[in-house]
Amino acid sequence: MAVYEAHRPVTGTSGIFNLFVATVAAWNDARVTRNALSKLSDRELDDIGLCRGDIDAIAMRG
């Protein structure tokens, strides 16, 4: 899985906009993590020490 991250400082914007951007980025990271873990088989999840019930908790940690 390839990931492209471009973190650029946002200048001249209000704090609420930065909070909004950070919130959307965190939501997207959790969504991507949840989708990736959901595609794994039960055997693959067990190999990394997880079960299906752990996916939501792991996705929301970041």
HELIX and SHEET records of a PDB file:
HELIX    1   1 GLY A   15  SER A   38  1                                  24    
HELIX    2   2 ASP A   42  ASP A   47  1                                   6    
HELIX    3   3 ARG A   52  ASP A   54  5                                   3    
HELIX    4   4 ILE A   55  ARG A   61  1                                   7    
END                                                                             
